[in-house]
Amino acid sequence: MDGRIERNVKPRVLEALDDTRIVVIQGARQVGKTTLVRDIVDRLGGRLVTFDDEITLANAKADPVGFLLQHPDGLLAIDEIQRAPEMILALKLVVDRDPRPGRYLITGSADLLRLPAAEDSLAGRTERIEMHGFSQGELAGHRETFLDRLFAGDLFLGHESSLTRHDYLERATAGSYPEALARTPGRRRREWLDSYLAQIVQRDAPEISDIRRLGELPLVLRILAARNSEELNVADIAKETGIPASSLNRILELLEILYLIQRTPAWSTNLTKRAVSRPKASLLDTGLAARLVGVSATGANPDAYGQVAGHLLEGFVAGELRRQRAWADETIQISHFRDRAGAEVDLILETPDGRIAAIEVKATSRVHRTDNRWLSQLRDKLGTRFTGGLILHTGITAGPFGDRIAAIPIETIWTT
């Protein structure tokens, strides 16, 4: 499946190689980074080496600078560079001597800029591109333009959908990892997800962290999966797990570095002094989240699991928007908003020039007039900065809900 699906981030990588010395593609393991890099190397006539190969890794560690000069007149791509942090300083030395663009394309299954070795060395020399699992548009052979159209004022009022609530939950619980999606739903996919998590805990995490309680990672992930898209209360989780808050904070940072979880920060605004400052936390892949809490699309109903469907769908939507940011023309920050008076908006999207779009995610097919109250309040306070507010639902049709506000099917975010 992976080799047959065009990745929407590919044009951005090629564009970056035209004017940047080191291009970094980073994201979780098994999201398709190597396949994309192999495709680019074949196209540009470069050379690809991987540090998943122990001999190659040993050679690189023995002579980092010499290793980097093995393909001096073309593109050298290095896969899984986080396994050899000493290469970061060598990269700095080599590209400072020869600043030609497009010399190195590197991938990492960790956020390299948050690792100590890379903190200063890569600054100003790289373009970092985050890559996630398949977007719904990629699976359909479509490059999504939802974010750019939303900030251009489009409310997508002409859109209709044939998908049901169950269809959306099927997509959310399937997740986005290419190899997991290539497996038969059910036991075969569950086995892959279990093996994937075991590899992260047993190999990847110890390679980049000296945290003593690495064995607690699955427990913390299960708790976060059960609270997917809820506000992150570290003290509460520390009490539930018995893990000291200081250790828990280090575990959470590691999970974020490994691209297993995402923290959606609280929106900083002076609109109200009663705003809550806690971030939300969710797993980046809702398929893994569903596996960790043992829920299927059929089981994710209000009678069986309460709010799990709503939390999964909110995390699913947030994940799709994060994927699309990689190829959108607009630069967008994603946050959430809640105040102590009860006002709450699931997702706040903001551009560097201060334009705001807001999104509410509903796990129901019916939208009521009261569902737009916080979007309307936000619109009225922001004035012209507010480009649009959307209520995403599991129903069939789109419709207006006031000035610059509409209710639309969730599917719209990947079919436009």
PAVO-16171 format. One record per residue (C-alpha): residue number from 1; residue in one letter; x, y negated, z negated. Coordinates in nm, 4 decimals. Example, Ala and Ser with C-alpha at 12.3 -4.5 7.8 and 13.67 -1.06 7.14 Angstrom:
<rs>
n, res, c1, c2, c3
1, A, 1.2300, 0.4500, -0.7800 .
2, S, 1.3670, 0.1060, -0.7140 .
</rs>
This chain:
<rs>
n, res, c1, c2, c3
1, M, 0.0000, 0.0000, 0.0000 .
2, D, 0.2709, -0.2494, -0.1045 .
3, G, 0.4615, -0.2374, 0.2243 .
4, R, 0.1512, -0.3044, 0.4330 .
5, I, 0.0344, -0.6135, 0.2501 .
6, E, 0.1779, -0.9554, 0.3381 .
7, R, 0.2707, -1.1600, 0.0324 .
8, N, 0.1388, -1.5138, 0.0348 .
9, V, 0.4443, -1.6491, -0.1472 .
10, K, 0.6821, -1.5437, 0.1326 .
11, P, 0.6714, -1.8739, 0.3318 .
12, R, 0.7646, -2.0669, 0.0172 .
13, V, 1.0679, -1.8431, -0.0411 .
14, L, 1.1853, -1.8938, 0.3171 .
15, E, 1.1333, -2.2688, 0.2857 .
16, A, 1.3358, -2.2804, -0.0366 .
17, L, 1.6253, -2.0909, 0.1208 .
18, D, 1.6573, -2.3692, 0.3791 .
19, D, 1.7679, -2.6287, 0.1242 .
20, T, 1.8502, -2.4571, -0.2068 .
21, R, 2.1697, -2.2781, -0.3087 .
22, I, 2.0066, -2.0145, -0.5312 .
23, V, 1.6451, -1.9076, -0.4966 .
24, V, 1.5075, -1.7114, -0.7898 .
25, I, 1.2029, -1.4852, -0.7612 .
26, Q, 1.0950, -1.3709, -1.1023 .
27, G, 0.8023, -1.1851, -1.2453 .
28, A, 0.7103, -0.8639, -1.4208 .
29, R, 0.8513, -0.5312, -1.3116 .
30, Q, 0.6652, -0.3544, -1.0314 .
31, V, 0.4911, -0.6594, -0.8841 .
32, G, 0.6599, -0.6226, -0.5439 .
33, K, 0.9662, -0.8469, -0.5764 .
34, T, 1.2073, -0.5946, -0.4256 .
35, T, 0.9788, -0.5210, -0.1313 .
36, L, 0.9451, -0.8911, -0.0543 .
37, V, 1.3206, -0.9504, -0.0822 .
38, R, 1.3970, -0.6529, 0.1415 .
39, D, 1.1624, -0.7983, 0.4026 .
40, I, 1.3335, -1.1392, 0.3843 .
41, V, 1.6830, -0.9887, 0.3976 .
42, D, 1.5896, -0.7865, 0.7062 .
43, R, 1.4531, -1.0996, 0.8691 .
44, L, 1.7564, -1.3176, 0.7913 .
45, G, 2.0271, -1.0572, 0.8355 .
46, G, 2.1379, -1.0636, 0.4732 .
47, R, 2.2545, -0.7991, 0.2286 .
48, L, 2.0542, -0.6587, -0.0660 .
49, V, 2.2073, -0.5038, -0.3775 .
50, T, 2.0240, -0.3918, -0.6894 .
51, F, 2.1381, -0.3755, -1.0497 .
52, D, 1.9007, -0.0861, -1.1058 .
53, D, 2.1884, 0.1107, -0.9508 .
54, E, 2.4346, 0.1778, -1.2341 .
55, I, 2.7444, 0.1881, -1.0112 .
56, T, 2.6563, -0.1449, -0.8509 .
57, L, 2.5878, -0.2900, -1.1943 .
58, A, 2.9258, -0.1714, -1.3268 .
59, N, 3.1099, -0.3183, -1.0277 .
60, A, 2.9397, -0.6533, -1.0735 .
61, K, 3.0223, -0.6684, -1.4444 .
62, A, 3.3857, -0.5774, -1.3763 .
63, D, 3.4400, -0.8623, -1.1266 .
64, P, 3.1405, -1.1013, -1.1144 .
65, V, 3.2949, -1.3617, -0.8833 .
66, G, 3.4403, -1.1045, -0.6438 .
67, F, 3.1044, -0.9285, -0.6341 .
68, L, 2.9282, -1.2501, -0.5351 .
69, L, 3.1711, -1.3129, -0.2489 .
70, Q, 3.1064, -0.9792, -0.0764 .
71, H, 2.8860, -1.1401, 0.1926 .
72, P, 3.0369, -1.4919, 0.2267 .
73, D, 2.8788, -1.5937, 0.5569 .
74, G, 2.5224, -1.4839, 0.4936 .
75, L, 2.2478, -1.4333, 0.2381 .
76, L, 2.3243, -1.2068, -0.0580 .
77, A, 2.0168, -1.0845, -0.2455 .
78, I, 2.0604, -0.9427, -0.5956 .
79, D, 1.7745, -0.7471, -0.7488 .
80, E, 1.7129, -0.7334, -1.1273 .
81, I, 1.9884, -0.9766, -1.2204 .
82, Q, 1.8740, -0.9949, -1.5834 .
83, R, 2.0627, -0.6657, -1.6339 .
84, A, 2.3912, -0.8565, -1.5944 .
85, P, 2.3573, -1.1992, -1.7617 .
86, E, 2.7276, -1.2669, -1.7049 .
87, M, 2.6495, -1.3088, -1.3364 .
88, I, 2.4749, -1.6385, -1.4112 .
89, L, 2.7980, -1.8226, -1.4965 .
90, A, 2.9675, -1.6644, -1.1951 .
91, L, 2.6863, -1.7892, -0.9716 .
92, K, 2.7364, -2.1408, -1.1054 .
93, L, 3.1070, -2.1261, -1.0275 .
94, V, 3.0592, -1.9889, -0.6753 .
95, V, 2.7860, -2.2266, -0.5597 .
96, D, 2.9629, -2.5275, -0.7089 .
97, R, 3.2651, -2.4436, -0.4953 .
98, D, 3.0516, -2.3911, -0.1864 .
99, P, 2.7146, -2.5715, -0.2088 .
100, R, 2.5672, -2.4446, 0.1167 .
101, P, 2.1947, -2.3684, 0.0820 .
102, G, 2.0472, -2.0233, 0.1199 .
103, R, 2.3444, -1.8300, -0.0144 .
104, Y, 2.1761, -1.6313, -0.2903 .
105, L, 1.8318, -1.4860, -0.3408 .
106, I, 1.8007, -1.3258, -0.6811 .
107, T, 1.5185, -1.1503, -0.8602 .
108, G, 1.4589, -1.0907, -1.2270 .
109, S, 1.1986, -0.9096, -1.4309 .
110, A, 1.2441, -1.1733, -1.6991 .
111, D, 1.2168, -1.5506, -1.7137 .
112, L, 1.5827, -1.6250, -1.6425 .
113, L, 1.5654, -1.9879, -1.7448 .
114, R, 1.4692, -1.8829, -2.0975 .
115, L, 1.7662, -1.6499, -2.1382 .
116, P, 2.0658, -1.8047, -2.3214 .
117, A, 2.3141, -1.7371, -2.0400 .
118, A, 2.1014, -1.9256, -1.7885 .
119, E, 1.9852, -2.2131, -2.0046 .
120, D, 2.2220, -2.4696, -1.8524 .
121, S, 2.4010, -2.2849, -1.5724 .
122, L, 2.1149, -2.2717, -1.3217 .
123, A, 1.9827, -2.6230, -1.3777 .
124, G, 1.9804, -2.8240, -1.0553 .
125, R, 2.1090, -2.5341, -0.8479 .
126, T, 1.8015, -2.3185, -0.8152 .
127, E, 1.4398, -2.3094, -0.7166 .
128, R, 1.2406, -2.0744, -0.9332 .
129, I, 0.9396, -1.8997, -0.7814 .
130, E, 0.7125, -1.6897, -0.9967 .
131, M, 0.5681, -1.3790, -0.8365 .
132, H, 0.2865, -1.1708, -0.9767 .
133, G, 0.1008, -0.8610, -0.8658 .
134, F, -0.1344, -0.8665, -0.5707 .
135, S, -0.3853, -1.1489, -0.5580 .
136, Q, -0.7364, -1.0628, -0.4453 .
137, G, -0.6751, -1.2648, -0.1306 .
138, E, -0.3592, -1.0690, -0.0498 .
139, L, -0.5506, -0.7437, -0.0889 .
140, A, -0.8003, -0.8778, 0.1663 .
141, G, -0.5305, -1.0100, 0.4005 .
142, H, -0.6156, -1.3731, 0.3240 .
143, R, -0.4101, -1.6706, 0.2021 .
144, E, -0.6160, -1.8501, -0.0588 .
145, T, -0.6484, -2.2296, -0.0459 .
146, F, -0.8880, -2.2660, -0.3394 .
147, L, -0.6680, -2.4889, -0.5563 .
148, D, -0.5852, -2.7373, -0.2831 .
149, R, -0.9492, -2.7600, -0.1748 .
150, L, -1.0671, -2.8060, -0.5328 .
151, F, -0.8362, -3.1053, -0.5821 .
152, A, -0.9510, -3.2415, -0.2468 .
153, G, -1.3032, -3.2597, -0.3927 .
154, D, -1.4555, -2.9426, -0.2457 .
155, L, -1.7270, -2.7889, -0.4650 .
156, F, -1.7750, -2.4833, -0.2374 .
157, L, -2.1517, -2.5243, -0.2278 .
158, G, -2.1967, -2.3213, 0.0893 .
159, H, -2.0501, -2.0044, -0.0536 .
160, E, -2.2468, -1.6856, -0.1200 .
161, S, -2.1303, -1.3506, -0.2526 .
162, S, -2.2504, -0.9909, -0.2429 .
163, L, -2.0412, -0.8864, -0.5438 .
164, T, -2.2049, -0.7829, -0.8697 .
165, R, -2.0853, -0.8180, -1.2279 .
166, H, -1.9733, -0.4553, -1.2136 .
167, D, -1.7742, -0.5237, -0.8955 .
168, Y, -1.5847, -0.8045, -1.0669 .
169, L, -1.5112, -0.5850, -1.3680 .
170, E, -1.3868, -0.3104, -1.1349 .
171, R, -1.1370, -0.5560, -0.9897 .
172, A, -1.0338, -0.6872, -1.3297 .
173, T, -0.9811, -0.3438, -1.4838 .
174, A, -0.7902, -0.2235, -1.1750 .
175, G, -0.5310, -0.4957, -1.2261 .
176, S, -0.2705, -0.6124, -0.9771 .
177, Y, 0.0357, -0.3859, -0.9929 .
178, P, 0.0857, -0.2494, -0.6384 .
179, E, 0.1764, 0.1032, -0.7434 .
180, A, -0.1099, 0.1263, -0.9925 .
181, L, -0.3546, 0.0141, -0.7239 .
182, A, -0.2136, 0.2784, -0.4883 .
183, R, -0.3141, 0.5488, -0.7354 .
184, T, -0.6552, 0.7071, -0.7745 .
185, P, -0.8635, 0.5215, -1.0359 .
186, G, -0.8906, 0.7115, -1.3611 .
187, R, -0.6293, 0.9423, -1.5074 .
188, R, -0.3634, 0.8884, -1.2368 .
189, R, -0.3746, 0.5113, -1.2764 .
190, R, -0.3773, 0.5378, -1.6566 .
191, E, -0.0700, 0.7627, -1.6477 .
192, W, 0.1178, 0.5067, -1.4399 .
193, L, 0.0298, 0.2201, -1.6752 .
194, D, 0.1401, 0.4231, -1.9784 .
195, S, 0.4752, 0.5055, -1.8137 .
196, Y, 0.5193, 0.1442, -1.7081 .
197, L, 0.4768, 0.0150, -2.0617 .
198, A, 0.7108, 0.2828, -2.1997 .
199, Q, 0.9839, 0.1752, -1.9566 .
200, I, 0.9493, -0.1878, -2.0607 .
201, V, 0.9797, -0.1011, -2.4298 .
202, Q, 1.2576, 0.1565, -2.3983 .
203, R, 1.4820, -0.0092, -2.1393 .
204, D, 1.3976, -0.3633, -2.0303 .
205, A, 1.3267, -0.5188, -2.3706 .
206, P, 1.6468, -0.3900, -2.5380 .
207, E, 1.8577, -0.5179, -2.2476 .
208, I, 1.7600, -0.8803, -2.3022 .
209, S, 1.6744, -0.8950, -2.6717 .
210, D, 1.8262, -0.7955, -3.0059 .
211, I, 1.4928, -0.7974, -3.1871 .
212, R, 1.4922, -0.5146, -3.4392 .
213, R, 1.1200, -0.4458, -3.4183 .
214, L, 1.0987, -0.3619, -3.0483 .
215, G, 0.8926, -0.0569, -3.1359 .
216, E, 0.6149, -0.2949, -3.2393 .
217, L, 0.5706, -0.4309, -2.8855 .
218, P, 0.2894, -0.1880, -2.7874 .
219, L, 0.1016, -0.2644, -3.1102 .
220, V, 0.1217, -0.6388, -3.0542 .
221, L, 0.0170, -0.5952, -2.6904 .
222, R, -0.2866, -0.3883, -2.7926 .
223, I, -0.3968, -0.6557, -3.0374 .
224, L, -0.3531, -0.9279, -2.7768 .
225, A, -0.5444, -0.7160, -2.5233 .
226, A, -0.8309, -0.6779, -2.7701 .
227, R, -0.8303, -1.0571, -2.8140 .
228, N, -0.7663, -1.1325, -2.4468 .
229, S, -0.8137, -1.5023, -2.3641 .
230, E, -0.8771, -1.5937, -2.7273 .
231, E, -0.6871, -1.8590, -2.9175 .
232, L, -0.3600, -1.7261, -3.0527 .
233, N, -0.3611, -1.7108, -3.4327 .
234, V, -0.0144, -1.5893, -3.5288 .
235, A, -0.0903, -1.5822, -3.9015 .
236, D, -0.3951, -1.3636, -3.8442 .
237, I, -0.2049, -1.1165, -3.6233 .
238, A, 0.0838, -1.1082, -3.8711 .
239, K, -0.1593, -1.0167, -4.1470 .
240, E, -0.3244, -0.7465, -3.9350 .
241, T, 0.0042, -0.5863, -3.8276 .
242, G, 0.2220, -0.6441, -4.1312 .
243, I, 0.4835, -0.8069, -3.9082 .
244, P, 0.6304, -1.1259, -4.0585 .
245, A, 0.5248, -1.4355, -3.8658 .
246, S, 0.8867, -1.5212, -3.7804 .
247, S, 0.9410, -1.1772, -3.6244 .
248, L, 0.6029, -1.1918, -3.4537 .
249, N, 0.6898, -1.5225, -3.2888 .
250, R, 1.0067, -1.3669, -3.1469 .
251, I, 0.8076, -1.0704, -3.0157 .
252, L, 0.5551, -1.3006, -2.8507 .
253, E, 0.8350, -1.4982, -2.6861 .
254, L, 0.9902, -1.1755, -2.5569 .
255, L, 0.6583, -1.0550, -2.4155 .
256, E, 0.6258, -1.3865, -2.2356 .
257, I, 0.9832, -1.3681, -2.1019 .
258, L, 0.9040, -1.0198, -1.9672 .
259, Y, 0.5906, -1.1541, -1.7942 .
260, L, 0.3585, -0.9278, -1.9909 .
261, I, 0.1597, -1.2059, -2.1566 .
262, Q, 0.0719, -1.5617, -2.0726 .
263, R, 0.0046, -1.8397, -2.3182 .
264, T, -0.2361, -2.1033, -2.1934 .
265, P, -0.1504, -2.4189, -2.3882 .
266, A, -0.4074, -2.6462, -2.5407 .
267, W, -0.4688, -2.9502, -2.3256 .
268, S, -0.2972, -3.2564, -2.4691 .
269, T, -0.5300, -3.5523, -2.4447 .
270, N, -0.6230, -3.8569, -2.6427 .
271, L, -0.9895, -3.8176, -2.5547 .
272, T, -1.0547, -3.6813, -2.9012 .
273, K, -0.8460, -3.6567, -3.2169 .
274, R, -1.0339, -3.3401, -3.3095 .
275, A, -0.8803, -3.1295, -3.0338 .
276, V, -0.7527, -2.7860, -3.1367 .
277, S, -0.3851, -2.7358, -3.0580 .
278, R, -0.3550, -2.3560, -3.0482 .
279, P, -0.2801, -2.1898, -2.7132 .
280, K, -0.4832, -1.9036, -2.5759 .
281, A, -0.3052, -1.5751, -2.5145 .
282, S, -0.3832, -1.3035, -2.2618 .
283, L, -0.2103, -1.0271, -2.0745 .
284, L, -0.0960, -1.1304, -1.7275 .
285, D, -0.2408, -0.8119, -1.5813 .
286, T, -0.6000, -0.7386, -1.6792 .
287, G, -0.5613, -0.3764, -1.5669 .
288, L, -0.2972, -0.3260, -1.8366 .
289, A, -0.5176, -0.5122, -2.0863 .
290, A, -0.8108, -0.2836, -2.0089 .
291, R, -0.5896, 0.0232, -2.0459 .
292, L, -0.4577, -0.0895, -2.3831 .
293, V, -0.8088, -0.1296, -2.5258 .
294, G, -0.9387, 0.1799, -2.3470 .
295, V, -1.2185, 0.0099, -2.1573 .
296, S, -1.3439, 0.0712, -1.8032 .
297, A, -1.5610, -0.1444, -1.5802 .
298, T, -1.8608, 0.0663, -1.6788 .
299, G, -1.7767, 0.0454, -2.0462 .
300, A, -1.7274, -0.3310, -2.0465 .
301, N, -2.0872, -0.4160, -2.1245 .
302, P, -2.2261, -0.6325, -2.4048 .
303, D, -2.3761, -0.3396, -2.5954 .
304, A, -2.0524, -0.1399, -2.6023 .
305, Y, -1.7790, -0.3979, -2.6431 .
306, G, -1.9359, -0.7328, -2.7215 .
307, Q, -1.7387, -1.0142, -2.5600 .
308, V, -1.4773, -0.7972, -2.3869 .
309, A, -1.6247, -0.8513, -2.0404 .
310, G, -1.6180, -1.2280, -2.0744 .
311, H, -1.2610, -1.2247, -2.2058 .
312, L, -1.1420, -0.9909, -1.9312 .
313, L, -1.3032, -1.1999, -1.6588 .
314, E, -1.1605, -1.5223, -1.7977 .
315, G, -0.8142, -1.3646, -1.8033 .
316, F, -0.8724, -1.2272, -1.4544 .
317, V, -0.9629, -1.5709, -1.3172 .
318, A, -0.6689, -1.7368, -1.4946 .
319, G, -0.4377, -1.4738, -1.3489 .
320, E, -0.5666, -1.5303, -0.9953 .
321, L, -0.5123, -1.9049, -1.0274 .
322, R, -0.1579, -1.8507, -1.1558 .
323, R, -0.0849, -1.6367, -0.8508 .
324, Q, -0.2209, -1.9014, -0.6171 .
325, R, -0.0085, -2.1765, -0.7745 .
326, A, 0.2970, -2.0192, -0.6103 .
327, W, 0.1781, -2.1151, -0.2596 .
328, A, -0.0536, -2.4086, -0.3263 .
329, D, 0.0538, -2.7503, -0.2000 .
330, E, -0.0588, -2.9086, -0.5261 .
331, T, 0.1585, -2.8721, -0.8364 .
332, I, -0.0784, -2.7646, -1.1118 .
333, Q, -0.0570, -2.7102, -1.4855 .
334, I, -0.3144, -2.4803, -1.6473 .
335, S, -0.4405, -2.5343, -2.0019 .
336, H, -0.7594, -2.5030, -2.2069 .
337, F, -0.9584, -2.7400, -2.4239 .
338, R, -1.1531, -2.7033, -2.7463 .
339, D, -1.2313, -2.9424, -3.0276 .
340, R, -1.3616, -2.8907, -3.3773 .
341, A, -1.7017, -3.0246, -3.2793 .
342, G, -1.7590, -2.7233, -3.0530 .
343, A, -1.6706, -2.8675, -2.7127 .
344, E, -1.4847, -2.6051, -2.5083 .
345, V, -1.3603, -2.5703, -2.1495 .
346, D, -1.1996, -2.2417, -2.0467 .
347, L, -0.9463, -2.3774, -1.7978 .
348, I, -0.8166, -2.7290, -1.7408 .
349, L, -0.6174, -2.7795, -1.4204 .
350, E, -0.4036, -3.0925, -1.4003 .
351, T, -0.1750, -3.2410, -1.1337 .
352, P, 0.1316, -3.4550, -1.2127 .
353, D, -0.0576, -3.7711, -1.1129 .
354, G, -0.3242, -3.7043, -1.3760 .
355, R, -0.6111, -3.5617, -1.1703 .
356, I, -0.8177, -3.3055, -1.3579 .
357, A, -1.0351, -3.0141, -1.2480 .
358, A, -1.2138, -2.7979, -1.5024 .
359, I, -1.3442, -2.4418, -1.4876 .
360, E, -1.5850, -2.2427, -1.7005 .
361, V, -1.6020, -1.8635, -1.6532 .
362, K, -1.9294, -1.6824, -1.7188 .
363, A, -1.9718, -1.3023, -1.7229 .
364, T, -2.3379, -1.3445, -1.6266 .
365, S, -2.5225, -1.3975, -1.2997 .
366, R, -2.7493, -1.6686, -1.4377 .
367, V, -2.6322, -2.0204, -1.5116 .
368, H, -2.8384, -2.2537, -1.7271 .
369, R, -2.8421, -2.6308, -1.7262 .
370, T, -2.6822, -2.6363, -2.0693 .
371, D, -2.3792, -2.4485, -1.9325 .
372, N, -2.2455, -2.7679, -1.7774 .
373, R, -2.2603, -2.9797, -2.0925 .
374, W, -1.8871, -2.9757, -2.1699 .
375, L, -1.7917, -3.0241, -1.8064 .
376, S, -2.0269, -3.3221, -1.7892 .
377, Q, -1.8831, -3.4645, -2.1079 .
378, L, -1.5316, -3.4271, -1.9725 .
379, R, -1.6299, -3.5869, -1.6419 .
380, D, -1.7835, -3.8858, -1.8156 .
381, K, -1.4765, -3.9440, -2.0325 .
382, L, -1.2238, -3.9002, -1.7524 .
383, G, -1.4055, -4.1017, -1.4877 .
384, T, -1.2262, -4.1024, -1.1521 .
385, R, -0.9503, -3.8723, -1.2806 .
386, F, -1.2053, -3.5898, -1.2787 .
387, T, -1.2033, -3.4291, -0.9331 .
388, G, -1.4500, -3.1499, -1.0016 .
389, G, -1.5923, -2.9023, -1.2486 .
390, L, -1.6913, -2.5464, -1.1623 .
391, I, -1.8923, -2.2833, -1.3451 .
392, L, -1.7750, -1.9477, -1.2100 .
393, H, -2.0375, -1.6756, -1.2457 .
394, T, -2.1108, -1.3194, -1.1338 .
395, G, -2.4197, -1.4132, -0.9328 .
396, I, -2.4776, -1.4487, -0.5594 .
397, T, -2.5250, -1.8153, -0.4708 .
398, A, -2.3637, -2.1536, -0.5301 .
399, G, -2.5499, -2.4644, -0.6365 .
400, P, -2.4924, -2.8225, -0.7610 .
401, F, -2.5076, -2.8932, -1.1339 .
402, G, -2.4690, -3.2695, -1.1368 .
403, D, -2.2170, -3.5227, -1.0151 .
404, R, -1.8936, -3.3404, -0.9155 .
405, I, -2.0055, -3.0197, -1.0890 .
406, A, -2.1226, -2.6929, -0.9294 .
407, A, -2.1898, -2.3309, -1.0190 .
408, I, -2.0302, -2.0850, -0.7752 .
409, P, -1.9620, -1.7090, -0.7543 .
410, I, -1.6240, -1.6027, -0.8943 .
411, E, -1.5357, -1.4525, -0.5560 .
412, T, -1.5036, -1.8047, -0.4139 .
413, I, -1.1575, -1.8451, -0.5643 .
414, W, -1.0078, -1.5860, -0.3293 .
415, T, -1.2295, -1.6098, -0.0206 .
416, T, -1.1609, -1.9806, 0.0457 .
</rs>
